[in-house]
């Protein structure tokens, strides 16, 4: 695989990793669900709901009550007496987390049949009041909610058995029954008891896959009919309300809120309440035997919703919660406590979208860090990112009661980091070898070492960069080839080019290209150099000194070696590999490159050796230069301020700096004495090319320092 293809695949890895994470979030695999729910359980263990007194009490059929009153089921007369006792204490409502699906076997008629009584004794026994009738009578005089069970019975008929519903459901928005937990049959109390009760509510829970009850529904669906649960119906009866209002957003997105009397309860789309459990709170319970014998404190019952259920292990009404086993009746009670206190846990509808965004951004960031940053820095940054994500999820729970899944995004970030780190590990050696081989021909050795040690400091394939450029050209080399042995000419040229490139490397420049006897050098690429303008100017000066000395030495020996012209300019360009997938060609593209080349070429028309733009000199405050003029180069429309460096050797033959500056100032201002000043200078310094240039222009009628070049 080529370097370019490898880089493309590496850059795609974070996106592919994030895509896999997003797909897992969409499909929500069982393992992912389990991890999310375990996280929510851990939140509750860290910060359980603090138990506070609200008007909810459990009348507990506990071990002590069974020991005093006998084994369960108790006679219905005992249940009727319990209801009467509670009614006398002015409770708000009584909810039974038990079911009376069969007739009482201790009723007189049932007992007479069991004992095979006959004759007058049988008649006397049959004349005694039926226990179920007595219970029904007690129900009529109290606000009682009876429990029923829902089931998903195999082979159930098309028309399910429905309880005697005392509630009226009102739908606000679009009906959302298809979102409710669905069942196809019920097991209810005896019809006479159902009819006598003030309400009937489902006792059933819908635990998660691991058997833990984390959400309690307020409404279920039997067939197509919504039915209330025990907690919802007890709350309705306690308020003397007639309706339960099911609210939705108006679209097919499930339920949003259930209003029971004056209380509005946020729910899941299925109609569940997330339970925020408290730890064990004995104050929540009141033994049934104390109510029956009248020893219970009336203040513990007055205006309370009381739920009758059992904590006795032998009755097997136990459920799993985040803290372990708890009685099922306590789960109903804790939901009622939350509704009455207005304390809710919520998993908002936007939670999944937020988790997807966090996974996407975090996974991409971790992946690119793993690919581009140093290993330790990437690991620390990713660990910090994970800490922020997990801490954010905990903070949302602790402060706002929001259930946000930070596990799924965190796993996505870890997966992206690991995949990209592994890919980076396998690619790093190949990348280093490739960089060293490719750049050893282009940059100075210390720059090669830097790139090998810091491959992330270079971006291949094209990027915007502010760079400086030097273009050189050797005048008269073609003529030289004709006048001396070609082998000797090539050797001289190689010596010349070797030293020119060595000078560039000493200034940490990059060889852009060699075309015949011409050299192009760039600075600030591939690695940015803040002082690239000063580097380019210093490099050009050293090149100029060498080239003149080399030419002078050869000319002194009879070899007509030409002089070197240089152009120096800077600007924003695109730098990168433009050689395709199989050929490496690292270079710069842009107008500043062409301008630098034109500045080199314009020397032959000006008579100068080096032309430097004002942009280069902006970072060279101590440069000894003199203005050439404002040049409009061939093919350009904007004028460019151009200057010529002046060294000690030139100062002997050129006009003095002060004299030239005074004449040029008059030229720039287009004053009438400009021609006179340059004429005087031309007479005194006939070898000064710029003085001669402006003298000719002014003599021809030109005014000002704007020079339009008609040739390259």
C-alpha atoms as one frame of an Amber mdcrd trajectory, in Angstrom:
protein
   0.000   0.000   0.000   1.357   3.417  -0.916   1.947   6.145   1.634  -0.979
   8.218   0.341  -3.421   5.324   0.495  -2.210   4.408   3.960  -2.724   7.981
   5.168  -6.249   8.033   3.749  -7.135   4.822   5.546  -5.644   6.101   8.777
  -7.699   9.280   8.546 -10.821   7.207   7.884 -10.301   5.008  10.945 -11.783
   7.471  13.489 -14.852   7.886  11.289 -15.233   4.117  10.866 -14.827   3.563
  14.614 -17.390   6.237  15.399 -19.771   4.821  12.794 -19.552   1.410  14.463
 -20.262   3.033  17.829 -23.265   4.921  16.460 -24.662   1.738  14.915 -24.339
  -0.061  18.244 -26.149   2.867  19.854 -28.954   2.627  17.304 -29.384  -1.158
  17.547 -28.903  -1.106  21.344 -27.605  -4.640  21.834 -28.545  -6.512  25.058
 -25.009  -6.160  26.417 -25.129  -2.414  25.847 -28.510  -2.206  27.577 -27.171
  -4.194  30.527 -24.157  -1.913  30.917 -26.348   1.179  30.752 -28.746  -0.142
  33.381 -25.895  -1.205  35.639 -24.571   2.348  35.381 -27.964   3.721  36.441
 -28.012   1.261  39.367 -24.559   2.438  40.422 -25.737   6.028  40.372 -28.483
   5.037  42.822 -26.017   3.239  45.074 -23.851   6.353  45.149 -26.773   8.661
  45.725 -30.007   6.939  46.788 -33.139   8.954  47.320 -33.310  10.210  50.878
 -36.405   8.869  52.606 -38.700  11.641  53.752 -42.092  11.379  55.420 -44.867
  11.621  52.853 -48.431  10.332  53.365 -47.704   6.797  52.182 -47.608   3.799
  54.533 -47.256   0.050  54.080 -49.482  -2.183  56.195 -47.162  -5.132  56.376
 -48.370  -8.702  56.575 -45.046  -9.554  58.131 -43.770 -12.610  59.974 -44.977
 -11.229  63.300 -48.498 -10.670  61.941 -48.611 -14.200  60.530 -47.453 -15.571
  63.870 -50.221 -13.689  65.729 -53.088 -14.088  63.242 -52.321 -17.347  61.501
 -51.097 -18.392  58.121 -52.050 -16.668  54.900 -54.634 -16.332  53.439 -56.495
 -14.858  56.332 -60.272 -15.120  56.455 -62.031 -12.371  54.543 -63.601 -11.278
  57.792 -60.115 -10.395  59.045 -59.499  -8.427  55.887 -62.857  -6.655  56.330
 -61.941  -5.817  59.910 -58.590  -4.450  58.728 -60.405  -2.211  56.236 -62.796
  -0.992  58.904 -59.925  -0.201  61.259 -58.145   1.774  58.543 -61.335   3.588
  57.608 -61.746   4.625  61.200 -58.288   6.208  61.026 -59.389   8.365  58.051
 -56.874   7.023  55.560 -56.956   8.599  52.098 -57.042   5.301  50.214 -56.310
   1.618  50.726 -54.456  -0.312  48.036 -54.222  -4.098  48.175 -51.059  -5.657
  46.789 -52.863  -8.962  47.211 -55.560 -10.539  45.113 -58.841 -12.179  46.067
 -59.345 -14.312  42.973 -61.077 -17.255  44.717 -63.929 -17.485  47.227 -62.958
 -17.621  50.881 -62.691 -21.277  51.885 -63.425 -20.339  55.478 -66.893 -18.985
  54.604 -69.731 -20.897  56.385 -71.123 -22.517  53.242 -67.719 -23.566  52.028
 -66.850 -24.941  55.461 -70.170 -26.822  55.689 -69.567 -28.436  52.330 -66.016
 -29.317  53.322 -67.201 -30.886  56.597 -70.191 -32.646  54.928 -72.636 -31.144
  57.410 -76.274 -32.076  57.049 -79.609 -31.464  58.644 -80.405 -28.522  60.892
 -76.756 -27.841  61.573 -76.132 -27.455  57.860 -79.043 -25.071  57.598 -77.829
 -23.028  60.536 -74.347 -22.787  59.117 -75.645 -21.885  55.650 -77.640 -19.063
  57.176 -74.491 -17.379  58.477 -73.186 -14.354  56.491 -70.804 -15.157  53.619
 -67.286 -13.869  54.278 -66.871 -12.533  50.729 -70.150 -10.680  51.076 -68.928
  -9.158  54.321 -65.712  -8.088  52.615 -67.670  -6.590  49.721 -69.778  -4.632
  52.204 -66.640  -3.275  53.875 -65.267  -2.288  50.475 -68.396  -0.337  49.694
 -67.874   1.914  52.653 -64.167   2.687  52.035 -61.853   4.006  49.332 -60.235
   0.690  48.423 -58.241  -0.326  45.356 -57.984  -4.048  44.690 -55.095  -5.560
  42.851 -55.238  -7.746  39.766 -52.576  -9.508  37.727 -51.886  -9.233  34.014
 -50.434 -12.036  31.961 -49.290 -12.978  28.512 -51.173 -16.247  28.322 -50.422
 -18.620  25.475 -53.461 -19.278  23.331 -55.523 -16.576  25.009 -58.767 -15.719
  23.295 -59.278 -12.715  21.065 -61.281 -10.965  23.778 -59.316 -10.724  27.045
 -60.872 -10.742  30.474 -60.815  -7.114  31.640 -61.100  -5.909  35.225 -63.992
  -3.748  36.355 -62.412  -0.369  35.566 -63.561   2.556  37.686 -61.251   5.042
  35.975 -61.842   7.028  32.819 -58.826   7.521  30.541 -58.614  10.792  28.635
 -56.127  11.036  25.763 -54.380  14.364  25.155 -52.673  14.215  21.780 -52.452
  11.122  19.614 -53.349   7.777  21.236 -50.169   5.948  22.275 -51.574   2.577
  23.316 -49.160   0.678  21.070 -46.266   1.971  23.191 -47.701   0.566  26.434
 -46.572  -2.766  27.834 -48.970  -5.239  26.247 -50.733  -8.213  27.874 -53.553
 -10.398  26.648 -55.332 -11.487  29.809 -55.906 -10.662  33.466 -56.502 -12.520
  36.710 -58.831 -10.429  38.854 -60.513 -10.505  42.219 -64.018 -11.918  42.552
 -66.536  -9.914  40.491 -68.513  -8.867  43.573 -65.356  -7.532  45.197 -64.265
  -5.752  42.019 -67.601  -4.037  41.719 -67.610  -2.974  45.360 -64.083  -1.532
  45.275 -63.422   2.103  44.397 -60.747   1.067  41.945 -58.828  -1.862  40.505
 -55.139  -1.652  39.649 -52.557  -3.996  38.172 -49.995  -5.260  40.678 -47.666
  -6.597  37.975 -44.192  -5.245  37.250 -42.203  -5.287  34.017 -38.627  -6.026
  35.143 -35.610  -5.692  32.869 -33.795  -8.678  31.394 -31.765  -9.156  34.570
 -34.923  -9.258  36.701 -34.345  -5.870  38.338 -37.360  -3.575  38.640 -36.107
  -0.124  37.663 -39.292   1.264  36.162 -42.865   0.877  37.335 -45.655   1.407
  34.812 -48.574   3.635  35.681 -50.640   2.242  32.837 -50.630  -1.067  30.949
 -52.460  -2.382  27.911 -54.684  -5.452  27.980 -55.688  -6.149  24.419 -56.316
  -2.605  23.230 -57.630  -1.321  26.565 -55.442   0.814  28.865 -55.635  -0.286
  32.482 -54.167   1.482  35.552 -51.592   0.009  37.868 -51.966  -0.215  41.631
 -49.903   2.906  42.336 -51.716   5.023  39.752 -55.180   3.868  40.821 -54.420
   4.329  44.526 -53.263   7.894  43.826 -56.426   8.588  41.806 -58.763   7.233
  44.474 -56.912   9.090  47.227 -57.586  12.375  45.419 -61.198  11.509  44.631
 -60.409  11.986  40.931 -62.348  10.384  38.093 -59.858  10.653  35.239 -56.329
   9.712  34.309 -55.044  11.884  31.461 -52.547  10.354  29.036 -50.489  13.065
  27.352 -48.261  12.741  24.297 -46.357  15.129  22.041 -48.957  14.741  19.337
 -46.883  12.366  17.226 -46.123   8.665  17.419 -43.360   8.998  19.989 -45.041
   7.455  23.009 -46.310   8.974  26.209 -44.738  12.028  27.802 -46.805  12.640
  30.912 -49.610  11.066  32.885 -51.807  13.343  34.955 -53.563  11.755  37.924
 -55.834  14.182  39.679 -53.767  17.307  40.319 -50.406  15.567  39.914 -48.564
  15.495  36.577 -46.022  12.687  36.340 -43.304  12.541  33.638 -43.101   9.036
  32.207 -41.220   7.040  29.619 -42.830   6.511  26.201 -44.224   3.229  27.591
 -45.840   4.959  30.563 -43.239   3.962  33.194 -41.836   5.912  36.129 -38.122
   5.478  36.795 -37.835   4.472  40.453 -35.267   6.322  42.545 -34.989   3.907
  45.431 -34.238   4.734  49.027 -32.294   2.416  51.258 -34.219   0.412  53.866
 -36.570   2.697  55.805 -38.404   0.880  58.634 -40.533   3.999  59.207 -42.315
   3.215  55.951 -43.829   0.032  57.435 -46.555  -0.609  59.991 -47.298  -4.242
  61.022 -50.818  -5.394  60.195 -51.318  -6.849  63.668 -50.892  -3.408  65.237
 -53.662  -1.977  63.078 -55.960  -4.880  63.919 -55.402  -4.699  67.654 -55.708
  -0.898  67.685 -52.194  -0.224  68.943 -51.082   1.639  65.819 -50.510   5.376
  66.175 -53.400   7.124  64.356 -51.020   9.884  63.198 -49.204   7.303  61.095
 -52.382   6.579  59.120 -54.519   9.685  58.942 -54.809  11.015  55.364 -52.233
   8.472  54.170 -52.369   6.196  51.179 -51.866   2.783  52.740 -50.760  -0.224
  50.760 -51.419  -3.663  52.152 -48.802  -6.238  51.220 -46.337  -8.653  52.660
 -42.648  -8.619  53.477 -42.764 -12.228  54.706 -40.344 -14.332  52.725 -42.675
 -17.307  52.726 -45.247 -15.406  50.651 -42.608 -14.864  47.921 -43.637 -11.304
  47.034 -40.026 -10.138  46.657 -38.458  -8.137  43.831 -34.909  -7.257  42.822
 -33.862  -3.607  43.048 -30.491  -1.809  42.875 -29.952  -2.620  46.582 -31.053
  -6.260  46.392 -34.352  -7.923  47.297 -37.241  -5.786  48.481 -40.956  -6.562
  48.944 -43.036  -5.849  45.881 -45.401  -3.666  47.879 -42.481  -1.396  48.785
 -41.786  -0.758  45.099 -45.384   0.474  44.687 -44.957   2.591  47.805 -41.701
   4.170  46.617 -43.325   5.157  43.333 -46.184   6.772  45.241 -43.679   8.637
  47.426 -41.956  10.029  44.352 -45.205  11.151  42.759 -46.402  12.857  45.927
 -43.052  14.558  46.573 -42.490  15.558  42.927 -39.128  13.786  42.848 -38.514
  12.053  39.531 -35.743  10.477  37.567 -36.022  11.137  33.864 -34.410   9.814
  30.744 -35.420  12.597  28.351 -36.329  12.000  24.736 -33.194  13.846  23.593
 -30.873  11.646  25.665 -30.128   9.178  22.864 -29.362  11.992  20.424 -27.052
  13.716  22.909 -25.263  10.431  23.597 -24.779   9.941  19.865 -23.324  13.437
  19.456 -20.983  12.946  22.426 -19.891   9.565  21.062 -19.268  11.038  17.624
 -17.306  14.079  18.786 -15.433  12.222  21.524 -14.632   9.254  19.286 -13.347
  11.464  16.486 -11.272  13.531  18.897  -9.772  10.469  20.592  -9.149   8.802
  17.242  -7.384  11.780  15.718  -5.401  12.281  18.905  -4.272   8.668  18.704
  -3.278   9.156  15.070  -1.680  12.579  15.244  -0.455  13.243  18.786   2.315
  11.647  20.785   1.271   8.476  22.570   1.435   9.842  26.120  -0.278  13.110
  25.226  -3.009  11.253  23.319  -3.559   8.833  26.205  -3.756  11.610  28.792
  -6.090  13.693  26.635  -8.339  10.693  25.982  -8.374   9.813  29.679  -9.376
  13.400  30.459 -12.098  13.179  27.823 -13.410   9.957  29.380 -13.370  11.561
  32.801 -15.388  14.506  31.534 -17.939  12.236  29.875 -18.388   9.922  32.873
 -18.342  12.842  35.289 -20.911  14.670  33.191 -23.271  11.678  33.334 -22.917
  11.474  37.107 -23.425  15.219  37.523 -26.590  15.088  35.409 -27.958  12.388
  37.715 -26.840  13.870  41.019 -27.918  17.434  40.321 -30.773  17.187  37.837
 -32.130  13.640  38.162 -31.322  12.861  34.521 -30.421   9.359  33.386 -27.817
   9.829  30.657 -25.841   6.912  29.317 -22.180   7.884  29.494 -21.034   4.256
  29.194 -21.868   3.883  25.496 -20.045   7.071  24.413 -17.140   6.157  26.703
 -16.855   2.696  25.137 -16.980   4.319  21.697 -14.152   6.680  22.658 -12.068
   3.814  24.056 -12.670   1.715  20.948 -11.755   4.576  18.627  -8.614   5.339
  20.624  -7.487   1.692  20.715  -8.152   1.037  17.034  -6.416   4.217  15.923
  -3.522   3.711  18.358  -2.975   0.210  17.008  -3.108   1.473  13.428  -0.740
   4.308  14.301   1.645   1.823  15.875   1.742  -0.344  12.751   2.033   2.653
  10.427   4.585   4.706  12.354   7.703   2.809  11.270   6.597   2.778   7.639
   5.791   6.482   7.862   9.173   7.323   9.333  11.048   5.329   6.691   8.981
   6.936   3.948   9.536  10.453   5.269  13.259   9.952   5.654  13.679   8.502
   2.170  11.510  11.155   0.570  12.888  14.223   2.302  16.550  13.336   2.446
  16.731  14.665  -1.111  14.848  17.850  -0.321  15.728  19.234   3.084  18.743
  19.607   5.308  19.711  16.618   7.466  18.603  18.208  10.724  15.182  18.845
   9.153  14.965  15.184   8.120  15.670  14.168  11.715  12.984  16.541  12.966
  10.382  15.168  10.567  11.223  11.596  11.431  10.831  12.379  15.114   7.739
  14.517  14.541   5.831  13.121  11.559   2.668  14.820  12.760   4.306  18.225
  12.142   3.922  17.729   8.415   0.718  17.531   6.399   1.036  15.884   3.008
  -1.414  16.307   0.195  -1.685  20.101   0.218  -2.195  22.760   2.853  -2.128
  26.548   3.018   1.152  27.927   4.330   2.916  31.304   4.372   6.305  30.653
   2.728   9.295  32.487   1.266  10.974  31.625  -2.056  14.339  32.138  -3.741
  14.698  31.619  -7.480  18.156  31.642  -9.060  19.294  31.449 -12.661  22.774
  31.231 -14.150  23.221  33.575 -17.117  25.093  32.340 -20.204  25.399  28.656
 -19.295  24.246  27.516 -22.737  26.991  29.587 -24.333  29.469  28.096 -21.854
  28.461  24.582 -22.929  29.306  25.523 -26.519  32.692  27.037 -25.701  34.209
  24.401 -23.386  34.107  20.630 -23.073  30.565  19.569 -22.032  31.945  17.249
 -19.346  33.922  20.110 -17.833  30.845  22.374 -17.986  28.709  19.777 -16.207
  31.353  19.349 -13.491  31.519  23.110 -12.956  27.750  23.287 -12.818  27.561
  20.425 -10.290  30.081  22.160  -8.026  28.073  25.358  -8.334  24.738  23.657
  -7.570  26.162  21.630  -4.672  27.300  24.759  -2.893  24.100  26.673  -3.672
  22.018  23.829  -2.178  24.415  23.513   0.773  23.876  27.206   1.518  20.113
  26.658   1.401  20.439  23.695   3.765  22.519  25.718   6.198  19.632  28.153
   6.415  17.225  25.189   6.759  15.577  25.797   3.434  13.830  23.154   1.324
  14.839  22.439  -2.230  11.738  22.963  -4.319  13.273  22.039  -7.696  16.304
  22.173  -9.962  15.726  22.985 -13.608  18.972  22.912 -15.530  21.142  25.575
 -13.910  18.194  27.183 -12.059  17.402  26.483  -8.410  14.198  27.126  -6.444
  14.355  27.161  -2.641  11.446  27.530  -0.245  11.257  28.265   3.468   8.606
  27.462   6.102   7.665  24.161   4.465   7.158  21.393   5.287   7.626  22.658
   8.843   6.495  26.244   9.531   9.306  28.703  10.327   8.184  31.963  11.927
  11.330  33.743  10.655  11.163  32.392   7.098  11.465  35.862   5.491  14.695
  36.659   7.339  16.031  33.177   6.554  15.272  33.580   2.865  16.918  36.996
   2.682  20.060  35.855   4.529  20.254  32.747   2.344  19.924  34.799  -0.859
  22.701  37.145   0.236  25.036  34.228   0.938  24.146  32.638  -2.396  24.880
  35.919  -4.165  28.287  36.232  -2.501  29.221  32.659  -3.356  27.984  32.883
  -6.932  29.945  36.074  -7.597  33.106  34.677  -6.057  32.751  31.391  -7.941
  32.154  33.193 -11.226  35.025  35.608 -10.635  37.403  32.743  -9.833  36.491
  30.846 -13.008  36.634  33.947 -15.174  40.082  34.695 -13.809  41.156  31.245
 -15.027  39.690  31.881 -18.472  36.355  30.110 -18.051  33.485  32.450 -19.036
  31.158  31.407 -16.208  28.114  33.695 -16.076  26.693  35.608 -13.177  23.730
  34.492 -11.049  20.446  36.361 -10.871  18.166  35.968  -7.823  14.549  36.793
  -7.010  13.134  36.658  -3.473   9.441  36.909  -2.534   6.944  35.460  -0.022
   3.228  34.833   0.417   0.539  32.254   1.047   0.749  29.130  -1.120  -0.427
  25.530  -1.174   2.351  23.123  -0.216   2.232  19.355  -0.368   2.701  16.272
  -2.451   1.348  16.905  -5.941   3.014  13.949  -7.577   0.057  11.551  -7.439
  -0.038   8.176  -5.696   3.219   6.739  -7.046   5.514   9.749  -7.457   6.531
  11.998  -4.593   6.778  15.637  -5.640   6.728  17.938  -2.651   6.404  21.534
  -3.809   4.531  24.792  -3.458   1.867  26.147  -5.788   0.583  29.696  -5.859
   1.117  33.210  -7.172   4.031  34.019  -4.796   6.033  31.234  -6.470   5.478
  32.750  -9.913   6.237  36.235  -8.604   9.574  35.112  -7.144  10.452  33.572
 -10.508   9.520  36.812 -12.317  11.656  38.836  -9.910  14.630  36.643 -10.797
  13.929  37.091 -14.506  13.423  40.857 -14.335  17.042  41.316 -13.233  18.210
  40.963 -16.834  16.039  43.945 -17.830  17.044  46.048 -14.847  20.747  45.199
 -14.919  20.625  44.055 -11.277  21.737  40.767  -9.718  19.013  40.403  -7.063
  15.472  41.709  -6.668  13.734  41.435  -3.297  10.090  42.268  -2.613   8.951
  44.588   0.154   7.087  41.641   1.719  10.416  39.914   2.407  12.000  43.049
   3.839   9.143  43.496   6.315  11.001  41.096   8.637  14.505  42.335   7.779
  14.739  45.769   9.424  18.541  45.980   9.147  18.743  45.078   5.457  20.898
  47.375   3.275  18.738  47.896   0.207  17.708  50.575  -2.202  14.385  50.837
  -4.005  14.128  49.718  -7.616  10.584  50.998  -8.085   7.038  49.782  -8.259
   7.070  47.025 -10.868   4.065  45.680 -12.735   5.455  42.313 -13.756   4.522
  40.610 -16.999   1.032  39.134 -16.698   0.270  41.043 -13.460  -2.040  43.967
 -12.837  -0.845  45.066  -9.396   2.424  46.913  -8.800   5.016  45.321  -6.506
   7.582  47.304  -4.514  10.991  45.880  -5.381  14.395  46.528  -3.819  18.007
  45.709  -4.601  20.417  44.675  -1.810  23.639  46.701  -1.647  26.859  45.195
  -0.272  30.282  46.712   0.205  31.505  45.568  -3.201  28.635  47.265  -4.999
  28.890  50.395  -2.881  32.228  51.229  -4.552  30.670  51.354  -8.034  27.118
  52.460  -7.180  25.706  55.820  -6.247  25.866  56.649  -2.577  22.876  55.639
  -0.523  21.946  59.178   0.443  22.337  60.536  -3.131  20.321  57.688  -4.619
  17.614  58.020  -1.945  17.251  61.765  -2.662  16.966  61.183  -6.412  14.528
  58.296  -5.989  12.395  60.336  -3.591  12.075  63.022  -6.268  11.257  60.309
  -8.815   8.590  58.816  -6.594   7.101  62.261  -5.922   7.271  63.036  -9.694
   8.999  66.372  -9.090  10.656  68.239 -11.949  14.164  67.912 -10.520  14.104
  64.075 -10.669  15.591  64.024 -14.208  18.330  66.463 -13.217  19.269  64.455
 -10.151  19.476  61.140 -12.022  21.381  62.762 -14.918  23.981  63.989 -12.438
  24.217  60.554 -10.826  24.508  58.819 -14.211  27.459  61.037 -15.086  29.229
  60.227 -11.829  28.326  56.497 -11.630  28.102  55.109 -15.159  28.272  51.486
 -13.876  25.222  51.830 -11.621  22.435  49.944 -13.461  19.515  51.450 -11.531
  20.805  54.995 -11.978  21.184  54.316 -15.697  17.711  52.736 -15.864  15.885
  55.671 -14.331  18.031  58.187 -16.260  16.924  56.575 -19.549  13.282  56.420
 -18.470  13.177  60.063 -17.449  14.965  61.131 -20.583  12.290  59.268 -22.566
   9.537  61.223 -20.825   8.558  58.770 -18.081   7.493  60.106 -14.714   7.313
  58.355 -11.344   8.687  55.037 -10.174   5.974  52.824 -11.693   7.559  50.481
 -14.242   5.395  48.211 -16.399   7.355  45.192 -17.624   6.468  44.037 -21.110
   8.691  40.985 -20.930   9.310  38.255 -18.414
